[in-house]
Amino acid sequence: MADDRIPFSPPRIDEVTIQAVTDVLRSGWITSGPQLRAFEAEVSGYVHDRAVICLNAWTNACELVLRWFGVGPGDEVILPAYTYAATANIVIHVGATPVLVDVVPGTCHIDIKAMERAITSKTKVIMPVDIGGMPVDYDGIMAVLKDKSDVFVPSNDVQKLLGRVLFLADAAHSFGAKYKDEMVGAQADVTGYSFHAVKNLTTAEGGALAFNLPAPFDNYGVRNRMRISSLHGQTKDAFSKTVGGSWRYDVIEAGFKCNMTDLQAAIGLVELKRYDETLGWRKRTCELYNRLFADIPEVETPVFENTNSESSYHLYMLRVNNCSEEQRDAIIDRIQEKGVAVNVHFQPLPLLSFYKDLGYKMDDYPNAFAYYQNEISLPVWFGLADHQVTRIVRNVVDSIRETLK
């Protein structure tokens, strides 16, 4: 079975990628430099000319945003209970409190009404999540934040300038997704993308921020300040010192170290050049899954398009009807025994020991648990052939029926 096992999400690495990395190695410049600047420019153009910075991970990028906005002890950040731990971990890192809210029944998107009820004078940021690549209701969320601006209590000049809760979008899954005919990145104040190894577009590890702050903010100025924060607070990076005519720099804050290297950026440039092809393949794969599952009463297929949005087709999140968490896990075991790698996205935060020990209780988020307990993510990747998709569907259906009979 090992020879024909279908993996879950292998990265698209071919000779073009290998040559791009080899060229950087031979150039003698492997840390942040010309490749990174070129990649940032290309990402900016892809998301409709937003100010963009690329860093070493979504996690560090979005934590920098929290720190720039002055989030700290005594503050609250609202996020869905249904997300990966990184979304909440960065709130813990800055000493603030994650306020979890449930998702809309039958979905994994944040419940906007529950979010609105959770906003208090302590709320500084909201981080909704585009799980699977399907955008949240960006306009609906922003409307609530503007409507609740009278509740907002700023604690520094940056917060006073915004005058409301900051909208930081967790778009780790949705690079390339669209909301009202615009790329995700043009809606929230700041949008964070992930370029992790399993993402649609990878740089091995990596992430990016797109800035869309309202006037009078200077989005490029904020981006430049993030660059300083990502390099120990140093005002000039290593490459700039070699080409700018002066080595001298200053350190204006006790910053961090989370820059992206040229090796990573070189992979990203290759990936972005052919990203439309990648998305097209993933879309076709997801549509084939939906057709093959259409007459299977035991399952519920995911939605990838609606009136306002189109997904990035990052995950195929299948749900098994009338299925408990234990049965779902047994089904997964059977699928994997048949040579197909699958996954679950995600365990809601209150199920995880760290957050459970902080006092979060899964019973308080019934919709999140209901969505999680019967979810199985199936393989989606560039190069996955139709006959492999057909085999996956057959094995999934057989495994469900064998388990639930």
C-alpha positions in Angstrom: 0.0 0.0 0.0 2.9 2.3 0.7 3.8 2.6 -3.1 0.4 3.9 -4.1 -0.6 5.8 -0.9 -2.2 9.2 -1.6 -0.7 11.9 0.5 -2.7 14.7 2.1 -1.0 17.9 0.9 2.5 17.6 -0.6 4.1 20.9 -1.7 4.5 21.6 -5.4 8.3 21.3 -5.7 9.7 20.7 -9.1 12.8 21.5 -11.1 11.7 25.1 -11.6 11.6 25.6 -7.8 14.8 23.8 -7.3 16.6 25.9 -9.9 15.2 29.1 -8.3 16.6 28.1 -4.9 19.9 27.0 -6.4 20.3 30.4 -8.1 19.9 32.2 -4.8 22.4 29.9 -3.1 24.9 30.6 -5.9 24.2 34.3 -5.7 25.9 34.5 -2.3 23.0 36.4 -0.8 20.6 34.0 1.0 18.9 36.2 3.8 16.5 39.0 3.2 17.4 40.8 0.0 16.4 41.3 -3.6 14.3 38.2 -3.9 12.3 39.2 -0.9 11.7 42.7 -2.2 10.6 41.2 -5.6 8.2 38.7 -3.9 6.7 41.5 -1.7 6.1 43.5 -4.8 4.4 40.6 -6.6 2.2 39.7 -3.6 1.2 43.4 -3.4 0.2 43.4 -7.0 -1.7 40.2 -6.6 -3.9 41.6 -3.8 -4.7 44.8 -5.7 -1.7 47.0 -4.8 -1.9 46.8 -1.0 1.1 47.6 1.2 2.6 44.2 1.9 5.3 42.8 4.1 6.5 39.1 4.0 7.8 37.5 7.1 8.8 34.1 8.4 5.3 33.0 9.6 1.7 34.0 9.9 2.1 33.8 13.6 4.9 36.3 14.0 3.4 38.6 11.4 0.1 38.9 13.2 1.7 39.1 16.6 3.6 42.1 15.3 0.2 43.7 14.4 -1.1 43.2 18.0 2.0 44.7 19.4 2.0 47.7 17.0 -1.7 48.3 18.0 -0.6 48.3 21.7 -2.6 45.2 22.7 -1.5 43.9 26.2 -2.6 42.9 29.7 -6.2 43.8 30.5 -7.2 43.9 26.8 -9.4 41.4 25.0 -9.2 40.0 21.5 -12.3 38.3 20.0 -11.9 35.2 17.9 -13.9 32.1 17.0 -13.6 29.0 19.2 -13.2 27.0 15.9 -9.7 27.8 14.7 -6.1 26.6 14.9 -4.2 27.4 18.1 -2.0 30.1 16.5 -4.9 32.5 16.3 -5.3 32.5 20.1 -1.6 31.8 21.0 -0.5 35.3 19.8 -3.1 36.9 22.1 -1.5 35.0 25.0 1.9 36.0 23.8 1.1 39.7 24.3 -0.6 39.2 27.7 -4.1 39.8 26.5 -7.2 37.6 26.9 -8.7 35.6 24.0 -12.5 35.9 24.1 -13.9 32.9 22.2 -17.3 33.0 20.5 -19.2 30.3 18.7 -19.6 29.8 15.0 -22.8 30.0 12.9 -24.6 26.6 13.1 -23.5 24.3 10.2 -20.5 26.4 9.4 -17.0 27.1 10.8 -17.4 30.9 10.4 -17.6 33.2 13.4 -21.1 34.1 14.5 -21.3 37.9 14.0 -24.2 38.3 16.4 -22.2 36.5 19.1 -19.2 38.6 18.3 -21.2 41.8 18.7 -22.5 40.7 22.1 -18.9 39.9 23.2 -17.5 43.4 22.4 -16.8 45.4 25.6 -14.7 48.4 26.6 -11.8 46.0 26.9 -12.0 44.7 23.3 -9.1 45.9 21.1 -9.0 43.5 18.2 -11.2 41.0 16.4 -9.7 38.1 14.4 -12.3 36.1 12.3 -10.9 33.1 10.4 -11.4 32.1 6.8 -11.2 28.4 7.5 -10.7 26.2 4.5 -10.3 29.3 2.3 -13.9 30.5 2.3 -14.1 34.2 3.2 -16.1 35.4 6.2 -18.7 38.1 5.9 -16.2 41.0 5.8 -18.7 43.7 5.3 -21.0 42.5 8.1 -18.1 42.3 10.6 -16.8 45.8 9.7 -20.3 47.2 10.0 -20.5 45.9 13.6 -17.1 47.3 14.5 -18.1 50.8 13.2 -21.4 50.6 14.9 -19.8 49.7 18.2 -17.1 52.4 18.0 -18.8 54.2 20.9 -17.9 51.3 23.2 -14.2 51.4 22.2 -11.8 52.8 24.8 -8.4 53.6 23.2 -5.3 53.4 25.3 -2.7 54.9 23.0 -2.4 57.2 20.0 -2.6 54.5 17.4 -5.9 53.2 18.9 -7.2 56.8 19.1 -6.4 57.4 15.4 -8.5 54.3 14.4 -11.2 55.0 16.9 -12.7 51.5 17.0 -11.8 47.8 17.3 -9.1 46.7 14.9 -10.1 44.2 12.2 -7.2 41.7 11.9 -8.3 39.0 9.4 -6.9 35.5 9.8 -6.6 34.7 6.1 -4.0 31.9 6.6 -6.1 29.7 4.3 -7.6 32.3 1.9 -4.7 33.8 -0.2 -6.4 34.0 -3.6 -9.9 33.9 -2.3 -12.4 36.6 -3.4 -14.9 38.7 -1.6 -17.2 40.8 -3.8 -14.9 40.5 -6.7 -11.8 41.7 -4.8 -9.0 39.6 -3.5 -9.1 38.9 0.3 -6.8 41.6 1.7 -8.9 44.5 0.5 -11.5 44.3 3.3 -10.1 44.1 6.8 -7.7 46.7 8.4 -4.9 44.2 8.2 -4.9 40.7 6.7 -2.5 37.9 7.6 -1.7 35.2 5.1 0.2 31.9 5.7 2.7 30.4 3.2 3.3 27.3 5.4 4.4 24.1 3.6 0.8 22.8 3.3 -0.7 26.0 2.0 -1.8 26.6 -1.6 1.2 28.9 -2.1 4.2 27.9 0.0 7.6 29.4 0.9 8.4 26.4 3.0 7.6 28.5 6.1 6.4 32.0 5.8 3.6 34.6 6.0 2.6 38.0 4.9 0.5 41.0 6.0 -1.6 43.3 3.7 -2.4 46.7 5.1 -5.7 48.4 4.4 -6.0 50.8 7.3 -8.3 53.8 6.7 -7.1 57.4 6.4 -5.3 59.1 7.9 -3.1 56.0 8.4 -0.1 55.7 6.0 -0.2 52.0 5.2 3.2 52.0 3.6 4.6 53.8 6.7 3.0 51.2 9.0 4.5 48.4 6.7 7.9 50.0 7.0 7.6 50.2 10.8 6.8 46.5 10.8 9.9 45.8 8.8 11.9 47.5 11.6 10.1 45.6 14.3 10.9 42.3 12.5 14.6 43.0 12.6 15.3 43.7 16.2 14.2 47.3 15.8 17.1 48.0 13.4 16.5 50.9 11.0 18.5 49.3 8.1 18.6 45.7 7.1 21.7 43.9 6.0 21.0 44.2 2.2 20.3 47.9 2.5 23.6 48.5 4.3 25.5 46.9 1.4 23.8 48.9 -1.4 22.8 52.1 0.3 26.2 53.7 0.6 26.3 53.6 4.4 26.6 50.9 7.0 25.4 53.0 9.8 22.0 52.1 11.4 20.1 52.7 14.6 17.9 50.5 16.9 14.7 52.3 17.8 12.9 49.5 19.7 13.6 46.1 21.3 12.2 44.4 18.2 12.0 40.8 17.1 13.6 38.5 14.5 11.1 37.2 12.0 12.2 38.3 8.6 11.7 36.1 5.5 14.9 35.0 3.6 15.6 35.2 -0.1 15.6 31.4 -0.2 12.0 31.4 0.9 11.1 34.3 -1.3 12.6 32.6 -4.4 10.1 29.6 -3.8 7.3 32.1 -3.4 8.1 33.9 -6.6 7.9 30.6 -8.5 4.7 29.7 -6.8 3.0 33.0 -7.4 3.9 33.1 -11.1 1.8 29.9 -11.5 -0.7 30.5 -8.8 -3.7 30.8 -11.1 -2.9 27.4 -12.5 -2.6 26.0 -9.0 -6.0 27.5 -8.0 -7.6 26.2 -11.1 -6.4 22.7 -10.4 -7.6 22.8 -6.8 -11.0 24.2 -7.9 -11.5 21.4 -10.4 -10.5 18.8 -7.8 -13.0 20.2 -5.3 -15.8 20.4 -7.9 -15.1 16.7 -8.9 -15.3 15.7 -5.2 -18.7 17.5 -5.0 -20.0 15.7 -8.1 -18.9 12.3 -6.9 -20.4 12.8 -3.4 -23.6 14.3 -4.7 -25.7 11.2 -4.4 -24.1 9.9 -1.2 -26.7 10.5 1.6 -24.2 9.9 4.4 -22.2 13.1 3.7 -22.5 16.8 3.5 -20.2 18.5 1.0 -18.5 21.9 1.5 -19.6 25.2 -0.1 -17.0 27.0 -2.2 -19.0 29.9 -3.7 -21.9 32.1 -2.7 -23.3 35.4 -3.7 -20.4 37.4 -2.3 -17.5 35.0 -2.1 -15.3 32.4 -3.8 -13.0 30.2 -1.8 -9.3 29.7 -2.4 -10.1 25.9 -2.4 -7.5 25.3 0.3 -9.4 22.5 2.1 -12.0 20.0 1.2 -13.9 19.7 4.5 -16.3 16.8 4.2 -18.9 16.2 7.0 -20.4 12.8 7.8 -24.1 13.0 8.8 -25.3 11.6 12.1 -21.8 10.8 13.1 -20.2 11.1 16.6 -16.6 12.2 17.2 -15.6 8.6 18.0 -17.2 7.3 14.9 -15.5 10.0 12.8 -12.1 8.9 14.2 -12.9 5.3 13.4 -13.8 6.3 9.9 -10.5 8.1 9.5 -8.6 5.0 10.7 -10.3 2.9 8.0 -9.6 5.5 5.3 -5.9 5.6 6.2 -5.7 1.8 6.3 -6.9 2.0 2.6 -3.9 4.1 1.7 -5.4 7.6 1.8 -4.1 10.4 4.1 -6.8 12.6 5.6 -6.9 15.2 8.3 -9.2 17.1 10.6 -9.5 20.9 10.7 -9.5 21.8 13.5 -9.9 20.8 17.1 -11.8 23.7 18.6 -9.6 25.6 21.2 -11.6 24.5 24.3 -10.6 20.9 23.5 -6.9 21.6 23.8 -5.2 21.1 27.1 -3.7 24.6 27.4 -7.0 26.4 26.8 -9.0 23.9 28.7 -6.7 24.6 31.7 -7.4 28.3 31.3 -11.1 27.6 31.9 -12.6 27.5 28.4 -15.3 24.9 28.2 -16.4 23.1 25.0 -20.0 23.0 26.2 -20.1 26.8 25.8 -19.5 26.5 22.0 -21.9 23.8 20.8 -21.9 24.8 17.2 -18.1 24.6 16.9 -18.2 21.1 18.4 -21.0 20.0 16.2 -19.1 21.1 13.1 -15.8 19.5 14.3 -17.0 16.2 15.5 -17.9 14.8 12.0 -15.4 16.8 9.8 -12.8 15.0 7.6 -10.5 16.9 5.3 -9.6 15.1 2.1 -6.5 15.5 0.0 -6.4 18.6 -2.3 -3.2 19.4 -4.1 -1.8 20.3 -7.5 -1.3 17.2 -9.5 -3.9 15.1 -7.8 -5.4 13.1 -10.6 -9.1 12.4 -11.3 -8.6 8.7 -10.9 -7.0 9.3 -7.5 -10.0 11.5 -6.5 -12.3 8.7 -7.6 -10.4 6.2 -5.5 -10.5 8.6 -2.5 -14.2 9.0 -2.7 -14.8 5.2 -3.0 -12.5 4.5 0.0 -14.2 7.3 2.1 -17.7 6.0 1.3 -16.7 2.4 2.0 -15.1 3.4 5.3 -18.2 5.4 6.4 -20.5 2.5 5.6 -18.3 -0.1 7.2 -18.2 2.0 10.4 -21.8 3.2 10.6 -23.5 0.0 9.4 
